[in-house]
Amino acid sequence: MAFTTQRKVRFQHCDPAGIVFYPRYFEMINSVVEDWFEEVVQRDFNQLHVESGTGVPTAAIDTQFHAPSRLGERLTFELAVQTVGRSSLTLQIIAYCGDQKRLTSSSTLVYVDLNSGKPVPWTEAMRQHFTVENL
């Protein structure tokens, strides 16, 4: 089952016309991924980055913007795991406002040791939460 969460479009996300400025969507996507790690994978970013000395930088992201989002709207984000590698993970993220699709994104994260910057295998404790599905 896809992870679902909501974000309210705030003034900080918008250009002077009151429409989400596209780079702000990437901040929203990152916050959705961060929430997914905490709520589903059961590893918050403090545990990953600070306590464990590991991280999950974005190695690739491909995003299509389908319709504008406006100040005050509530966006529903759905996140699903597309593929799992030894040290990588590709996520599909779709944002809706009501029934209207606003964006579709495919994001590949790599699990790395922050000291060396090199990929490391996912731990079994994390891997067990990676269920591949399609949105």
The first five atom37 places (N, CA, C, CB, O) and aatype in JSON, in Angstrom:
{
  "aatype": [12, 0, 13, 16, 16, 5, 1, 11, 19, 1, 13, 5, 8, 4, 3, 14, 0, 7, 9, 19, 13, 18, 14, 1, 18, 13, 6, 12, 9, 2, 15, 19, 19, 6, 3, 17, 13, 6, 6, 19, 19, 5, 1, 3, 13, 2, 5, 10, 8, 19, 6, 15, 7, 16, 7, 19, 14, 16, 0, 0, 9, 3, 16, 5, 13, 8, 0, 14, 15, 1, 10, 7, 6, 1, 10, 16, 13, 6, 10, 0, 19, 5, 16, 19, 7, 1, 15, 15, 10, 16, 10, 5, 9, 9, 0, 18, 4, 7, 3, 5, 11, 1, 10, 16, 15, 15, 15, 16, 10, 19, 18, 19, 3, 10, 2, 15, 7, 11, 14, 19, 14, 17, 16, 6, 0, 12, 1, 5, 8, 13, 16, 19, 6, 2, 10],
  "atom_mask": [
    [1, 1, 1, 1, 1],
    [1, 1, 1, 1, 1],
    [1, 1, 1, 1, 1],
    [1, 1, 1, 1, 1],
    [1, 1, 1, 1, 1],
    [1, 1, 1, 1, 1],
    [1, 1, 1, 1, 1],
    [1, 1, 1, 1, 1],
    [1, 1, 1, 1, 1],
    [1, 1, 1, 1, 1],
    [1, 1, 1, 1, 1],
    [1, 1, 1, 1, 1],
    [1, 1, 1, 1, 1],
    [1, 1, 1, 1, 1],
    [1, 1, 1, 1, 1],
    [1, 1, 1, 1, 1],
    [1, 1, 1, 1, 1],
    [1, 1, 1, 0, 1],
    [1, 1, 1, 1, 1],
    [1, 1, 1, 1, 1],
    [1, 1, 1, 1, 1],
    [1, 1, 1, 1, 1],
    [1, 1, 1, 1, 1],
    [1, 1, 1, 1, 1],
    [1, 1, 1, 1, 1],
    [1, 1, 1, 1, 1],
    [1, 1, 1, 1, 1],
    [1, 1, 1, 1, 1],
    [1, 1, 1, 1, 1],
    [1, 1, 1, 1, 1],
    [1, 1, 1, 1, 1],
    [1, 1, 1, 1, 1],
    [1, 1, 1, 1, 1],
    [1, 1, 1, 1, 1],
    [1, 1, 1, 1, 1],
    [1, 1, 1, 1, 1],
    [1, 1, 1, 1, 1],
    [1, 1, 1, 1, 1],
    [1, 1, 1, 1, 1],
    [1, 1, 1, 1, 1],
    [1, 1, 1, 1, 1],
    [1, 1, 1, 1, 1],
    [1, 1, 1, 1, 1],
    [1, 1, 1, 1, 1],
    [1, 1, 1, 1, 1],
    [1, 1, 1, 1, 1],
    [1, 1, 1, 1, 1],
    [1, 1, 1, 1, 1],
    [1, 1, 1, 1, 1],
    [1, 1, 1, 1, 1],
    [1, 1, 1, 1, 1],
    [1, 1, 1, 1, 1],
    [1, 1, 1, 0, 1],
    [1, 1, 1, 1, 1],
    [1, 1, 1, 0, 1],
    [1, 1, 1, 1, 1],
    [1, 1, 1, 1, 1],
    [1, 1, 1, 1, 1],
    [1, 1, 1, 1, 1],
    [1, 1, 1, 1, 1],
    [1, 1, 1, 1, 1],
    [1, 1, 1, 1, 1],
    [1, 1, 1, 1, 1],
    [1, 1, 1, 1, 1],
    [1, 1, 1, 1, 1],
    [1, 1, 1, 1, 1],
    [1, 1, 1, 1, 1],
    [1, 1, 1, 1, 1],
    [1, 1, 1, 1, 1],
    [1, 1, 1, 1, 1],
    [1, 1, 1, 1, 1],
    [1, 1, 1, 0, 1],
    [1, 1, 1, 1, 1],
    [1, 1, 1, 1, 1],
    [1, 1, 1, 1, 1],
    [1, 1, 1, 1, 1],
    [1, 1, 1, 1, 1],
    [1, 1, 1, 1, 1],
    [1, 1, 1, 1, 1],
    [1, 1, 1, 1, 1],
    [1, 1, 1, 1, 1],
    [1, 1, 1, 1, 1],
    [1, 1, 1, 1, 1],
    [1, 1, 1, 1, 1],
    [1, 1, 1, 0, 1],
    [1, 1, 1, 1, 1],
    [1, 1, 1, 1, 1],
    [1, 1, 1, 1, 1],
    [1, 1, 1, 1, 1],
    [1, 1, 1, 1, 1],
    [1, 1, 1, 1, 1],
    [1, 1, 1, 1, 1],
    [1, 1, 1, 1, 1],
    [1, 1, 1, 1, 1],
    [1, 1, 1, 1, 1],
    [1, 1, 1, 1, 1],
    [1, 1, 1, 1, 1],
    [1, 1, 1, 0, 1],
    [1, 1, 1, 1, 1],
    [1, 1, 1, 1, 1],
    [1, 1, 1, 1, 1],
    [1, 1, 1, 1, 1],
    [1, 1, 1, 1, 1],
    [1, 1, 1, 1, 1],
    [1, 1, 1, 1, 1],
    [1, 1, 1, 1, 1],
    [1, 1, 1, 1, 1],
    [1, 1, 1, 1, 1],
    [1, 1, 1, 1, 1],
    [1, 1, 1, 1, 1],
    [1, 1, 1, 1, 1],
    [1, 1, 1, 1, 1],
    [1, 1, 1, 1, 1],
    [1, 1, 1, 1, 1],
    [1, 1, 1, 1, 1],
    [1, 1, 1, 1, 1],
    [1, 1, 1, 0, 1],
    [1, 1, 1, 1, 1],
    [1, 1, 1, 1, 1],
    [1, 1, 1, 1, 1],
    [1, 1, 1, 1, 1],
    [1, 1, 1, 1, 1],
    [1, 1, 1, 1, 1],
    [1, 1, 1, 1, 1],
    [1, 1, 1, 1, 1],
    [1, 1, 1, 1, 1],
    [1, 1, 1, 1, 1],
    [1, 1, 1, 1, 1],
    [1, 1, 1, 1, 1],
    [1, 1, 1, 1, 1],
    [1, 1, 1, 1, 1],
    [1, 1, 1, 1, 1],
    [1, 1, 1, 1, 1],
    [1, 1, 1, 1, 1],
    [1, 1, 1, 1, 1]
  ],
  "atom_positions": [
    [[0.83, -1.18, 0.0], [0.0, 0.0, 0.0], [0.88, 1.25, 0.0], [-0.95, -0.01, 1.21], [1.84, 1.33, 0.76]],
    [[0.56, 2.2, -0.84], [1.35, 3.42, -0.96], [1.28, 4.24, 0.33], [0.86, 4.25, -2.15], [0.26, 4.26, 1.02]],
    [[2.38, 4.92, 0.62], [2.42, 5.87, 1.73], [1.75, 7.15, 1.25], [3.91, 6.14, 2.21], [2.05, 7.64, 0.16]],
    [[0.85, 7.69, 2.05], [0.11, 8.9, 1.68], [0.25, 9.94, 2.78], [-1.38, 8.57, 1.43], [0.16, 9.63, 3.97]],
    [[0.48, 11.18, 2.36], [0.57, 12.3, 3.3], [0.12, 13.56, 2.59], [2.02, 12.45, 3.86], [0.05, 13.59, 1.36]],
    [[-0.18, 14.59, 3.34], [-0.64, 15.84, 2.75], [0.31, 16.99, 3.06], [-2.04, 16.18, 3.24], [1.01, 17.0, 4.08]],
    [[0.31, 17.95, 2.15], [1.06, 19.19, 2.34], [0.15, 20.34, 1.92], [2.39, 19.18, 1.51], [-0.53, 20.28, 0.89]],
    [[0.14, 21.38, 2.73], [-0.59, 22.59, 2.37], [0.35, 23.5, 1.59], [-1.16, 23.32, 3.64], [1.5, 23.69, 1.98]],
    [[-0.14, 24.05, 0.49], [0.66, 25.0, -0.28], [0.67, 26.31, 0.49], [0.08, 25.2, -1.75], [-0.36, 26.94, 0.7]],
    [[1.85, 26.7, 0.91], [2.02, 27.9, 1.72], [2.63, 29.03, 0.87], [2.91, 27.6, 2.94], [3.12, 28.81, -0.23]],
    [[2.58, 30.23, 1.42], [3.13, 31.4, 0.75], [4.58, 31.17, 0.35], [3.02, 32.63, 1.65], [5.0, 31.58, -0.73]],
    [[5.35, 30.51, 1.21], [6.78, 30.26, 0.95], [7.0, 29.4, -0.3], [7.42, 29.58, 2.14], [8.09, 29.43, -0.87]],
    [[6.0, 28.65, -0.72], [6.12, 27.78, -1.89], [5.81, 28.49, -3.21], [5.2, 26.59, -1.74], [6.08, 27.96, -4.28]],
    [[5.25, 29.7, -3.13], [4.65, 30.33, -4.31], [5.45, 31.49, -4.89], [3.29, 30.81, -3.98], [6.23, 32.15, -4.2]],
    [[5.22, 31.7, -6.18], [5.75, 32.88, -6.85], [4.75, 34.03, -6.64], [6.0, 32.61, -8.39], [3.72, 33.82, -6.0]],
    [[5.04, 35.24, -7.16], [4.12, 36.36, -6.93], [2.7, 36.14, -7.46], [4.69, 37.59, -7.57], [1.77, 36.82, -7.03]],
    [[2.51, 35.21, -8.39], [1.17, 34.93, -8.92], [0.39, 33.96, -8.03], [1.28, 34.35, -10.33], [-0.77, 33.65, -8.32]],
    [[1.02, 33.48, -6.95], [0.34, 32.56, -6.05], [0.35, 31.12, -6.52], [0.0, 0.0, 0.0], [-0.45, 30.3, -6.05]],
    [[1.24, 30.8, -7.46], [1.38, 29.44, -8.0], [2.69, 28.85, -7.47], [1.36, 29.44, -9.58], [3.69, 29.56, -7.34]],
    [[2.68, 27.56, -7.17], [3.9, 26.93, -6.65], [5.04, 27.11, -7.65], [3.66, 25.42, -6.36], [4.91, 26.76, -8.83]],
    [[6.15, 27.66, -7.18], [7.37, 27.8, -7.96], [8.02, 26.42, -7.99], [8.35, 28.9, -7.35], [8.29, 25.84, -6.94]],
    [[8.27, 25.89, -9.2], [8.6, 24.47, -9.35], [9.72, 23.94, -8.44], [8.98, 24.23, -10.75], [9.61, 22.79, -8.01]],
    [[10.79, 24.71, -8.12], [11.8, 24.12, -7.22], [11.23, 23.78, -5.83], [12.97, 25.08, -7.06], [11.75, 22.91, -5.14]],
    [[10.17, 24.48, -5.44], [9.56, 24.21, -4.13], [8.92, 22.83, -4.08], [8.51, 25.28, -3.79], [8.82, 22.23, -3.01]],
    [[8.49, 22.32, -5.24], [7.97, 20.95, -5.27], [9.04, 19.95, -4.82], [7.47, 20.6, -6.69], [8.73, 18.97, -4.15]],
    [[10.29, 20.21, -5.19], [11.37, 19.29, -4.81], [11.59, 19.3, -3.29], [12.68, 19.67, -5.53], [11.93, 18.28, -2.7]],
    [[11.38, 20.46, -2.66], [11.43, 20.51, -1.2], [10.29, 19.69, -0.6], [11.35, 21.97, -0.7], [10.48, 18.96, 0.37]],
    [[9.09, 19.81, -1.2], [7.95, 19.02, -0.73], [8.22, 17.53, -0.91], [6.66, 19.43, -1.47], [7.95, 16.73, -0.01]],
    [[8.74, 17.15, -2.07], [9.06, 15.75, -2.33], [10.04, 15.23, -1.28], [9.65, 15.56, -3.75], [9.86, 14.14, -0.74]],
    [[11.08, 16.01, -1.0], [12.06, 15.58, 0.0], [11.42, 15.41, 1.37], [13.21, 16.59, 0.08], [11.76, 14.48, 2.09]],
    [[10.5, 16.3, 1.73], [9.85, 16.17, 3.04], [8.95, 14.94, 3.08], [9.03, 17.44, 3.35], [8.81, 14.31, 4.13]],
    [[8.34, 14.59, 1.95], [7.52, 13.37, 1.88], [8.42, 12.14, 2.05], [6.75, 13.29, 0.52], [8.08, 11.21, 2.79]],
    [[9.57, 12.14, 1.38], [10.52, 11.02, 1.52], [11.0, 10.92, 2.97], [11.74, 11.22, 0.56], [11.1, 9.82, 3.52]],
    [[11.29, 12.05, 3.57], [11.75, 12.06, 4.96], [10.67, 11.48, 5.89], [12.12, 13.48, 5.41], [10.98, 10.69, 6.79]],
    [[9.41, 11.87, 5.68], [8.31, 11.32, 6.48], [8.16, 9.82, 6.25], [6.99, 12.03, 6.15], [7.92, 9.07, 7.2]],
    [[8.31, 9.37, 5.0], [8.21, 7.94, 4.67], [9.29, 7.14, 5.4], [8.33, 7.72, 3.15], [9.01, 6.08, 5.96]],
    [[10.52, 7.65, 5.4], [11.59, 6.96, 6.12], [11.24, 6.85, 7.61], [12.93, 7.7, 5.94], [11.44, 5.79, 8.22]],
    [[10.73, 7.92, 8.19], [10.42, 7.89, 9.62], [9.23, 6.98, 9.93], [10.13, 9.31, 10.12], [9.28, 6.19, 10.87]],
    [[8.15, 7.1, 9.15], [6.92, 6.39, 9.47], [6.87, 4.95, 8.96], [5.76, 7.14, 8.92], [6.29, 4.09, 9.62]],
    [[7.47, 4.69, 7.81], [7.39, 3.35, 7.22], [8.67, 2.55, 7.47], [7.12, 3.44, 5.71], [8.63, 1.42, 7.94]],
    [[9.81, 3.16, 7.15], [11.09, 2.47, 7.29], [11.55, 2.47, 8.75], [12.17, 3.14, 6.39], [12.41, 1.68, 9.15]],
    [[10.96, 3.35, 9.54], [11.25, 3.46, 10.97], [12.69, 3.9, 11.25], [10.98, 2.13, 11.65], [13.31, 3.46, 12.22]],
    [[13.19, 4.76, 10.37], [14.51, 5.38, 10.53], [14.36, 6.85, 10.15], [15.62, 4.65, 9.64], [14.24, 7.17, 8.97]],
    [[14.36, 7.74, 11.14], [14.26, 9.15, 10.78], [15.61, 9.67, 10.3], [13.76, 9.98, 11.99], [16.64, 9.01, 10.46]],
    [[15.59, 10.84, 9.71], [16.82, 11.36, 9.11], [17.88, 11.67, 10.16], [16.51, 12.61, 8.31], [19.07, 11.64, 9.83]],
    [[17.51, 11.96, 11.39], [18.51, 12.14, 12.44], [19.22, 10.81, 12.69], [17.86, 12.66, 13.74], [20.45, 10.78, 12.81]],
    [[18.47, 9.72, 12.79], [19.08, 8.4, 12.99], [20.0, 8.05, 11.83], [18.0, 7.32, 13.16], [21.11, 7.55, 12.03]],
    [[19.54, 8.31, 10.61], [20.35, 7.99, 9.43], [21.6, 8.84, 9.35], [19.52, 8.17, 8.16], [22.72, 8.32, 9.3]],
    [[21.41, 10.15, 9.33], [22.51, 11.06, 9.03], [23.43, 11.34, 10.21], [21.95, 12.34, 8.53], [24.65, 11.37, 10.04]],
    [[22.87, 11.54, 11.37], [23.68, 11.95, 12.52], [24.16, 10.74, 13.31], [22.88, 12.88, 13.43], [25.36, 10.57, 13.53]],
    [[23.23, 9.9, 13.74], [23.6, 8.78, 14.6], [24.33, 7.66, 13.86], [22.36, 8.21, 15.25], [25.28, 7.08, 14.4]],
    [[23.91, 7.35, 12.64], [24.49, 6.22, 11.9], [25.59, 6.62, 10.93], [23.42, 5.5, 11.15], [26.34, 5.76, 10.45]],
    [[25.69, 7.9, 10.63], [26.71, 8.34, 9.68], [26.45, 7.88, 8.26], [0.0, 0.0, 0.0], [27.38, 7.71, 7.46]],
    [[25.17, 7.67, 7.95], [24.78, 7.27, 6.6], [23.81, 8.31, 6.06], [24.13, 5.84, 6.59], [23.34, 9.18, 6.79]],
    [[23.53, 8.22, 4.78], [22.59, 9.15, 4.18], [21.94, 8.55, 2.96], [0.0, 0.0, 0.0], [22.32, 7.48, 2.49]],
    [[20.94, 9.26, 2.44], [20.22, 8.8, 1.26], [20.09, 9.94, 0.24], [18.81, 8.26, 1.65], [18.99, 10.43, -0.01]],
    [[21.22, 10.37, -0.33], [21.14, 11.44, -1.32], [20.37, 11.0, -2.56], [22.54, 11.91, -1.7], [20.33, 9.82, -2.91]],
    [[19.77, 11.97, -3.21], [19.07, 11.73, -4.47], [20.1, 11.66, -5.59], [18.01, 12.84, -4.75], [20.85, 12.61, -5.81]],
    [[20.13, 10.53, -6.29], [21.07, 10.34, -7.4], [20.44, 10.74, -8.73], [21.54, 8.89, -7.46], [21.14, 11.16, -9.65]],
    [[19.12, 10.61, -8.83], [18.41, 10.97, -10.06], [16.97, 11.31, -9.71], [18.47, 9.82, -11.12], [16.39, 10.72, -8.8]],
    [[16.42, 12.27, -10.43], [15.0, 12.59, -10.25], [14.44, 13.04, -11.59], [14.8, 13.69, -9.15], [15.05, 13.84, -12.3]],
    [[13.28, 12.51, -11.91], [12.59, 12.85, -13.17], [11.17, 13.22, -12.79], [12.63, 11.65, -14.21], [10.43, 12.41, -12.24]],
    [[10.79, 14.46, -13.09], [9.5, 14.96, -12.64], [8.74, 15.6, -13.79], [9.68, 15.97, -11.51], [9.29, 16.34, -14.6]],
    [[7.45, 15.28, -13.85], [6.54, 15.91, -14.81], [5.52, 16.73, -14.01], [5.83, 14.84, -15.73], [4.97, 16.25, -13.02]],
    [[5.29, 17.95, -14.45], [4.33, 18.84, -13.81], [3.08, 18.87, -14.69], [4.92, 20.29, -13.61], [3.15, 19.28, -15.85]],
    [[1.96, 18.44, -14.14], [0.74, 18.28, -14.93], [-0.2, 19.48, -14.86], [0.0, 17.06, -14.48], [-0.89, 19.78, -15.84]],
    [[-0.23, 20.16, -13.73], [-1.12, 21.32, -13.55], [-0.57, 22.16, -12.41], [-2.6, 20.87, -13.27], [0.1, 21.62, -11.52]],
    [[-0.83, 23.46, -12.42], [-0.32, 24.32, -11.35], [-1.04, 24.08, -10.03], [-0.43, 25.78, -11.75], [-2.21, 23.69, -10.0]],
    [[-0.32, 24.33, -8.95], [-0.91, 24.3, -7.61], [-0.87, 25.72, -7.07], [-0.15, 23.3, -6.67], [0.05, 26.49, -7.35]],
    [[-1.88, 26.05, -6.28], [-2.05, 27.43, -5.84], [-2.03, 27.55, -4.31], [-3.34, 28.0, -6.38], [-2.31, 26.61, -3.57]],
    [[-1.68, 28.75, -3.89], [-1.63, 29.08, -2.47], [-2.9, 28.63, -1.77], [-1.41, 30.59, -2.29], [-4.01, 28.91, -2.22]],
    [[-2.73, 27.93, -0.64], [-3.86, 27.5, 0.18], [-4.38, 26.11, -0.14], [0.0, 0.0, 0.0], [-5.13, 25.54, 0.65]],
    [[-4.02, 25.56, -1.29], [-4.51, 24.22, -1.64], [-3.82, 23.16, -0.79], [-4.28, 23.93, -3.14], [-2.71, 23.36, -0.3]],
    [[-4.5, 22.04, -0.63], [-3.93, 20.87, 0.05], [-3.59, 19.83, -1.0], [-4.91, 20.28, 1.14], [-4.45, 19.4, -1.77]],
    [[-2.34, 19.42, -1.02], [-1.88, 18.4, -1.95], [-1.74, 17.08, -1.22], [-0.53, 18.81, -2.61], [-1.22, 17.03, -0.1]],
    [[-2.2, 16.03, -1.84], [-2.02, 14.68, -1.32], [-0.88, 14.04, -2.09], [-3.33, 13.83, -1.43], [-0.93, 13.95, -3.32]],
    [[0.14, 13.6, -1.38], [1.28, 12.93, -1.99], [1.19, 11.44, -1.72], [2.62, 13.5, -1.45], [0.95, 11.01, -0.59]],
    [[1.37, 10.65, -2.78], [1.45, 9.2, -2.65], [2.86, 8.77, -3.03], [0.39, 8.48, -3.55], [3.41, 9.25, -4.02]],
    [[3.45, 7.89, -2.23], [4.81, 7.4, -2.47], [4.77, 5.88, -2.5], [5.8, 7.92, -1.39], [4.2, 5.25, -1.62]],
    [[5.4, 5.31, -3.53], [5.51, 3.85, -3.63], [6.92, 3.5, -4.08], [4.45, 3.27, -4.62], [7.55, 4.25, -4.82]],
    [[7.41, 2.35, -3.63], [8.72, 1.84, -4.03], [8.57, 1.2, -5.4], [9.29, 0.82, -2.99], [7.73, 0.33, -5.6]],
    [[9.41, 1.63, -6.37], [9.4, 1.03, -7.71], [10.4, -0.1, -7.83], [9.69, 2.09, -8.75], [10.07, -1.19, -8.3]],
    [[11.64, 0.17, -7.4], [12.7, -0.85, -7.48], [13.61, -0.73, -6.26], [13.52, -0.7, -8.8], [13.76, 0.33, -5.67]],
    [[14.21, -1.87, -5.91], [15.17, -1.91, -4.8], [16.44, -2.58, -5.3], [14.58, -2.66, -3.56], [16.4, -3.7, -5.81]],
    [[17.57, -1.89, -5.15], [18.86, -2.47, -5.48], [19.64, -2.76, -4.21], [0.0, 0.0, 0.0], [19.11, -2.65, -3.1]],
    [[20.9, -3.14, -4.37], [21.75, -3.44, -3.22], [21.88, -2.22, -2.31], [23.15, -3.9, -3.69], [21.81, -2.35, -1.09]],
    [[22.07, -1.05, -2.91], [22.23, 0.17, -2.13], [21.4, 1.33, -2.69], [23.69, 0.57, -2.07], [21.59, 2.48, -2.29]],
    [[20.5, 1.03, -3.61], [19.67, 2.09, -4.19], [18.19, 1.73, -4.07], [20.05, 2.32, -5.67], [17.82, 0.6, -3.76]],
    [[17.39, 2.74, -4.33], [15.95, 2.61, -4.18], [15.33, 3.63, -5.12], [15.49, 2.83, -2.69], [15.7, 4.81, -5.09]],
    [[14.39, 3.22, -5.94], [13.68, 4.16, -6.8], [12.25, 4.28, -6.3], [13.71, 3.71, -8.29], [11.54, 3.28, -6.14]],
    [[11.84, 5.51, -6.06], [10.51, 5.8, -5.53], [9.68, 6.53, -6.57], [10.61, 6.64, -4.24], [10.2, 7.36, -7.31]],
    [[8.4, 6.21, -6.62], [7.46, 6.96, -7.45], [6.63, 7.81, -6.5], [6.55, 6.0, -8.32], [6.1, 7.33, -5.5]],
    [[6.52, 9.09, -6.83], [5.77, 10.02, -6.0], [4.8, 10.77, -6.91], [6.72, 11.02, -5.24], [5.19, 11.34, -7.93]],
    [[3.53, 10.76, -6.53], [2.5, 11.46, -7.28], [1.79, 12.4, -6.33], [1.5, 10.47, -7.96], [1.44, 12.03, -5.21]],
    [[1.57, 13.64, -6.78], [0.83, 14.61, -5.98], [-0.49, 14.94, -6.67], [1.66, 15.9, -5.76], [-0.55, 15.11, -7.88]],
    [[-1.54, 15.01, -5.86], [-2.88, 15.33, -6.34], [-3.44, 16.49, -5.53], [-3.81, 14.1, -6.25], [-3.07, 16.7, -4.38]],
    [[-4.34, 17.22, -6.15], [-5.22, 18.14, -5.44], [-6.62, 17.67, -5.79], [-4.96, 19.68, -5.83], [-7.07, 17.87, -6.92]],
    [[-7.29, 17.06, -4.83], [-8.55, 16.39, -5.15], [-8.26, 15.25, -6.1], [0.0, 0.0, 0.0], [-7.4, 14.41, -5.82]],
    [[-8.96, 15.22, -7.22], [-8.74, 14.17, -8.22], [-7.76, 14.58, -9.3], [-10.06, 13.8, -8.85], [-7.42, 13.78, -10.17]],
    [[-7.29, 15.82, -9.26], [-6.4, 16.31, -10.32], [-4.94, 16.04, -9.99], [-6.62, 17.82, -10.54], [-4.43, 16.46, -8.95]],
    [[-4.27, 15.33, -10.9], [-2.84, 15.05, -10.73], [-2.06, 16.33, -10.99], [-2.38, 13.91, -11.69], [-2.27, 17.0, -12.0]],
    [[-1.16, 16.65, -10.06], [-0.35, 17.86, -10.19], [1.08, 17.55, -10.61], [-0.34, 18.62, -8.89], [1.66, 18.3, -11.4]],
    [[1.65, 16.46, -10.09], [3.0, 16.09, -10.52], [3.2, 14.6, -10.36], [4.06, 16.86, -9.72], [2.55, 13.94, -9.54]],
    [[4.11, 14.09, -11.17], [4.56, 12.7, -11.08], [6.08, 12.75, -11.06], [4.02, 11.82, -12.29], [6.7, 13.43, -11.87]],
    [[6.68, 12.02, -10.12], [8.13, 12.05, -9.98], [8.68, 10.66, -9.72], [8.55, 13.01, -8.86], [8.08, 9.87, -8.99]],
    [[9.81, 10.37, -10.33], [10.54, 9.14, -10.05], [11.9, 9.57, -9.5], [10.69, 8.23, -11.34], [12.65, 10.3, -10.15]],
    [[12.21, 9.1, -8.3], [13.42, 9.55, -7.61], [14.24, 8.35, -7.17], [13.06, 10.43, -6.39], [13.73, 7.44, -6.52]],
    [[15.53, 8.35, -7.53], [16.43, 7.27, -7.11], [17.33, 7.79, -5.99], [17.27, 6.76, -8.3], [18.04, 8.78, -6.15]],
    [[17.28, 7.09, -4.87], [18.11, 7.4, -3.71], [19.19, 6.34, -3.58], [17.25, 7.49, -2.41], [18.98, 5.19, -3.95]],
    [[20.34, 6.74, -3.06], [21.43, 5.79, -2.84], [21.81, 5.87, -1.36], [22.67, 6.11, -3.76], [22.02, 6.95, -0.81]],
    [[21.9, 4.71, -0.74], [22.29, 4.61, 0.67], [23.82, 4.67, 0.73], [21.74, 3.28, 1.34], [24.49, 3.8, 0.18]],
    [[24.36, 5.7, 1.39], [25.8, 5.91, 1.4], [26.35, 6.07, 2.81], [26.16, 7.13, 0.56], [25.64, 6.48, 3.73]],
    [[27.62, 5.74, 2.94], [28.39, 6.05, 4.14], [28.82, 7.51, 3.99], [29.64, 5.07, 4.32], [29.48, 7.86, 3.01]],
    [[28.46, 8.35, 4.94], [28.75, 9.77, 4.8], [30.23, 10.1, 4.92], [28.0, 10.54, 5.85], [30.67, 11.12, 4.39]],
    [[31.01, 9.26, 5.58], [32.45, 9.51, 5.68], [33.16, 9.26, 4.36], [33.07, 8.64, 6.77], [33.99, 10.06, 3.94]],
    [[32.83, 8.15, 3.71], [33.51, 7.81, 2.46], [32.76, 8.33, 1.24], [33.66, 6.3, 2.35], [33.35, 8.5, 0.17]],
    [[31.47, 8.58, 1.39], [30.65, 8.98, 0.25], [30.32, 7.83, -0.68], [0.0, 0.0, 0.0], [29.75, 8.04, -1.76]],
    [[30.65, 6.62, -0.28], [30.44, 5.44, -1.13], [29.16, 4.71, -0.74], [31.65, 4.48, -1.04], [28.77, 4.7, 0.43]],
    [[28.51, 4.09, -1.74], [27.3, 3.31, -1.46], [27.59, 2.14, -0.54], [26.68, 2.8, -2.77], [28.65, 1.52, -0.6]],
    [[26.62, 1.84, 0.32], [26.68, 0.68, 1.21], [25.35, -0.07, 1.07], [26.95, 1.1, 2.71], [24.34, 0.54, 0.73]],
    [[25.35, -1.37, 1.35], [24.1, -2.13, 1.23], [23.06, -1.67, 2.26], [24.37, -3.64, 1.4], [23.4, -1.29, 3.38]],
    [[21.79, -1.72, 1.86], [20.71, -1.45, 2.8], [20.8, -2.45, 3.95], [19.32, -1.54, 2.1], [21.15, -3.61, 3.74]],
    [[20.49, -2.01, 5.14], [20.41, -2.94, 6.26], [19.15, -3.79, 6.1], [20.41, -2.18, 7.64], [18.18, -3.36, 5.48]],
    [[19.17, -4.98, 6.65], [17.97, -5.84, 6.58], [16.81, -5.19, 7.31], [18.26, -7.23, 7.19], [15.66, -5.34, 6.9]],
    [[17.1, -4.47, 8.4], [16.04, -3.79, 9.15], [15.3, -2.78, 8.28], [16.62, -3.1, 10.38], [14.1, -2.59, 8.43]],
    [[16.03, -2.11, 7.37], [15.38, -1.17, 6.46], [14.77, -1.89, 5.27], [16.39, -0.12, 5.96], [13.63, -1.62, 4.9]],
    [[15.51, -2.81, 4.69], [15.07, -3.51, 3.48], [13.7, -4.19, 3.67], [16.11, -4.56, 3.08], [12.91, -4.26, 2.73]],
    [[13.43, -4.68, 4.87], [12.17, -5.38, 5.11], [10.95, -4.48, 4.9], [12.15, -5.94, 6.52], [9.84, -4.98, 4.73]],
    [[11.15, -3.16, 4.91], [10.04, -2.22, 4.73], [9.88, -1.77, 3.28], [10.26, -1.0, 5.6], [8.96, -1.01, 2.97]],
    [[10.75, -2.24, 2.38], [10.7, -1.83, 0.98], [9.83, -2.8, 0.18], [12.13, -1.76, 0.37], [10.32, -3.81, -0.31]],
    [[8.56, -2.51, 0.06], [7.63, -3.34, -0.7], [7.41, -2.69, -2.05], [6.29, -3.53, 0.06], [6.89, -1.57, -2.13]],
    [[7.79, -3.38, -3.12], [7.66, -2.84, -4.47], [6.19, -2.86, -4.88], [8.53, -3.64, -5.48], [5.51, -3.88, -4.74]],
    [[5.72, -1.72, -5.41], [4.35, -1.61, -5.91], [4.28, -0.47, -6.9], [3.33, -1.39, -4.74], [5.19, 0.35, -6.98]],
    [[3.22, -0.43, -7.66], [3.02, 0.63, -8.63], [1.81, 1.47, -8.24], [2.83, 0.05, -10.05], [0.82, 0.95, -7.74]],
    [[1.92, 2.76, -8.48], [0.79, 3.66, -8.21], [-0.11, 3.73, -9.43], [1.28, 5.08, -7.83], [-1.12, 4.43, -9.42]]
  ]
}
